[in-house]
Amino acid sequence: MTAPAPHAAAPDDDLARLAALHGVVPSYQPSADRTVAASPAALVRVLGALGVDAGSPEAVTAALAARRRELTERLLPPTLVSWGGAAPEALAALPEGTRLEITTEQGESRAGTDAGLPDGLPHGVHRLTATAPDGRSTRAHLIVAPPRLPAPPERSYGLLVQLYSLLSRRSWGMGDLGDLGELAAWAGRALGAGFVQVNPLHAAVPGAPTDPSPYRPSSRRFPDPVHLRVEDVPEYAYAGDGGVLSDLPARAAQLREAVLDKGALIDRDAVWELKRAALEVVRRVPLGPGRRAAYADFLAEQGQALEDHATWCALAEVHGSDWSRWPEGLRDPRSAETARARAELMDRVDFHSHLAWLTDAQLRAAQRAARDAGMGVGVVHDLAVGVHPQGADTWAQQEFFAAGMSVGAPPDAFNARGQDWGLPPWRPDRLAASGYAPYRDLLRALFRYAGALRIDHVMGLFRLWWVPQGEPPTEGAYVRYDAEAMLAVLVLEASRAGAVVVGEDLGTVEPGVREALRERGVLGTSVLWFERNWAGDGHPLPPESWRADCLATATTHDLPPTAARLTGEHVDLRDRLGLLTRPLEVEREEASADTGEWLALLARLGLLRGAGGSDASSEEAEIQAVHRFLRRTPARLVGVWLPDGVGDRRPQNLPGTWDQYPNWRLPIADATGRPVTLEELAASPRLHALIEAVRQES
């Protein structure tokens, strides 16, 4: 698309009004005392991505009139929300005597009036038709959701882990779903844990090398088969001992030993090469009648979405993973050319559908193992904020993504240049017009096997910073989403699944967001080092002052492990990589003062016990004290970063780096950097002592 000419001649106030009417925010506040206006050029580009021509003063005038006319003539917005059956506010503005006809998800017809909805509407997403006395008629979607999600069944603690980093002596070079099931069963039964949280397991964009980040997937709806435990596929036992399959276990052992014993990084591509070869052989084994029926049910349940995903995977094998470079006819999932290609590649389409089914089954098995072990929540899955611009989701759902835009963050006190995450955003207008169908389908798919769902950058339910392609992040603008509708869909689908929802709400959060999330039962995220009395003296926040509706942790995948934080090694690492913006000594002094304040508070509270021995025992005592503190807060959930249990120093991801640091490729290791297997973790006295410290504070 050709970039519009500079918008110097158009009145800024008209452009700002037009932007606001389409949910584009003309200005924002990075802090309470500062307002920043989006540039006219940014507003024009963002409006263009929403299908609104604002490239000239005349175009702005015409678009403004058209939008006002549309809002005046339409009786109702495209999607309405009813919390617990209460009448949406929009009904009050209907002309007196307006008739409402509602068709429920179950196909039943109900009647209402402008005075309100009929009683007893079931939870779900229904179709509503409003007909005014003057003959005007409008169709809308009606989301009827419970008022809020129930709290977790009880206060509990659990483990946080990046699954790929959790290798056992049975893994094929990276942690897999078999390891997840084993970890959950052990943690529930032996440690009394209530949950295990993992990184996003979404399908990655294929290619060599594959982007190792789990937060930039090809698809969020379908999981990645690289996580399969091949030996746990029932047909594996009948695949025979000869040929390709006979060599693969030995090659898998070499990959595993290279990581565990020889210091190699996790090689996702090499792991997938072996697993794919094995799964090609296993697929040739005929399914038994029961398995065949189960597979047919899965295909029917997943429908068009699975067919699209599998078709994209098959086409990517032929044409590469960037669908924007495919032959023109194949760039449209609904074209005749794509239909012909799908028929020609049907065997490959079925292969990728089969992989999705196998992965779904093992994910559900891991959740069953967790619940069978007594976990109240089970496996907490992670929902990435977006998808890769050339992946399966953007190909299959092109009408829902904003072309030429990327999600990021505006400049702030921590990053003066802003951020561009390279993830195309959903169009809020198209979501609303569909009754949030893609979002509903995504959540429903994840809740098939999730006891809880962590939502990365949960503030994105309210607004996202859109960055026009080719522009720096400073030249972006916020675009608002219908947060009430997004929350209603989330609460509806989570309640149907009986699942907990945790929102990652770290960093700068718009006023009112945390309150809205709490009102609907969505937990927040609190990380110890960031919890200070920012409105007062800035000192560490005592445990009784923490919020209850949260998951409380000492660290995350993007932050230093607790041992590195306590020793200051995280500062030295950033210095070695050239990431510091201030002198090393200044950074060290500030980090030391920060941890010193926290350790002083832990000591005053009597949580720092047995710290007078060796350096190692002192470090362990401090890590235990940190987690005793977390357990003493009223937080509903307390998460223990599994690498903290063995003194790992290395962050799994170091923001601001690409090839300078092995992000997303490190196994869990002990304080010396030696990789630690799942079996060794289960036998680790240090890990058991940490969990015992947490349990004693219950």
Secondary structure, 3 states (H helix, E strand, C coil): CCCCCCCCCCCHHHHHHHHHHCCECCEEEEECCEEEECCHHHHHHHHHHCCCCCCCHHHHHHHHHHHHHHHHHCCCCCEEEEECCCCCHHHHHCCCCCEEEEECCCCCEEEEECCECCCCCCCEEEEEEEECCCCCEEEEEEEEECCCCCCCCCCEEEEEECHHHCCCCCCCCCCCHHHHHHHHHHHHHHCCCCEEEECCCEECCCCCCCCCCCCCCCEEEEECHHHCCHHHCHHHHHCCCCCHHHHHHHHHHHHHHHHHHCCCCCCHHHHHHHHHHHHHHHHCCCCCHHHHHHHHHHHHHHHHHHHHHHHHHHHHHHHCCCHHHCCHHHHCCCCHHHHHHHHHCHHHHHHHHHHHHHHHHHHHHHHHHHHHCCCCCEEEEEECCCCCCCCHHHHHCHHHECCCEEEEECCCCCCCCCEEEEECCECHHHHHHCCCHHHHHHHHHHCCCCCEEEECCHHHHCEEEEEECCCCHHHCEEEECCHHHHHHHHHHHHHHHCCEEEECCCCCCCCCHHHHHHHCCCEEEEEHHHCECCCCCCCECCHHHCCCCEEEECCCCCCCCHHHHHHCHHHHHHHHCCCCCCCHHHHHHHHHHHHHHHHHHHHHCCCCCCCCCCHHHHHHHHHHHHHHHHHHCCCCEEEEEHHHHHCCCCCCCCCCCCCCCCCCCCCCECCCCCECCHHHHHCCHHHHHHHHHHHHCC
